Amino acid sequence: MKRAIAILIFALLAVDAAAADTYRFGSQVISTGDSEGRLRQVAGKPDRETPIEARHGGLEGYRLEYYQRGKSIQIEVVDGRVRSITQIES
């Protein structure tokens, strides 16, 4: 019985760790793994776009920043896919 409970807890933790970051723009949701095209279609033109420099100086991707209702939403796009979504309260 203890083993079954331990397995269940481990499975729930693994599912939570695999959950994608998401942010809602109006009635549509953007998640990590979405394409840059979908992001721009749903969210529109970013308020700020900053290049992300790779470790050895090349271009790795972009950080797109959207300002909404007193928040800054920073979305990193690498290889044409959303890598991370960070919400910063102002």
C-alpha positions in Angstrom: 0.0 0.0 0.0 2.8 2.4 0.9 4.5 1.6 -2.4 1.3 2.4 -4.4 1.0 5.8 -2.6 4.6 6.6 -3.3 4.2 5.8 -7.0 1.1 7.9 -7.2 2.9 10.9 -5.5 5.8 10.5 -7.8 3.6 10.4 -10.9 1.7 13.5 -9.8 5.0 15.4 -9.3 6.3 14.3 -12.7 3.1 15.5 -14.4 3.3 18.9 -12.6 7.0 19.3 -13.6 6.1 18.6 -17.2 3.3 21.2 -17.3 4.0 24.0 -19.8 4.0 27.7 -19.0 0.9 29.4 -20.4 -0.5 32.9 -20.7 -3.8 34.0 -21.9 -4.2 36.8 -24.5 -7.9 37.6 -24.6 -9.7 34.4 -25.2 -6.6 32.5 -26.6 -3.8 30.8 -24.7 -0.1 30.7 -25.6 2.0 27.8 -24.2 5.6 26.8 -24.3 6.3 24.9 -27.5 3.9 27.0 -29.6 5.3 28.4 -32.8 6.4 32.1 -33.1 3.8 32.5 -35.8 1.0 31.5 -33.5 2.4 33.7 -30.7 2.4 36.7 -33.0 -1.0 35.9 -34.4 -2.6 35.6 -30.9 -0.6 38.3 -29.1 0.2 40.7 -31.9 3.2 42.9 -32.3 5.4 42.9 -29.1 6.0 46.2 -27.3 9.7 45.3 -27.1 11.9 42.8 -28.9 15.4 42.0 -27.6 17.8 39.5 -29.1 19.1 36.7 -26.9 22.8 36.1 -27.4 24.2 32.6 -27.5 27.1 31.6 -25.3 29.6 32.2 -28.0 28.1 35.4 -29.4 25.7 34.3 -32.0 22.0 34.9 -32.1 20.1 32.3 -30.1 16.6 33.8 -30.3 14.5 36.7 -29.1 12.8 37.9 -25.9 9.4 39.4 -26.8 7.9 41.7 -24.2 4.2 42.6 -24.0 2.8 45.1 -21.5 -0.7 44.3 -20.2 -2.7 45.7 -17.3 0.4 46.7 -15.2 2.3 43.5 -16.0 5.2 42.7 -18.2 4.9 39.4 -20.1 8.3 38.2 -21.4 8.3 35.4 -23.9 11.5 33.8 -25.1 11.4 32.4 -28.6 14.3 30.1 -29.7 14.4 28.1 -32.9 10.9 29.5 -33.8 9.3 28.0 -30.7 8.2 29.6 -27.4 10.8 28.4 -24.8 9.6 30.2 -21.7 6.9 32.6 -20.5 7.6 34.9 -17.5 5.1 37.3 -16.0 6.5 40.3 -14.0 4.3 42.5 -11.9 5.0 46.2 -12.2 
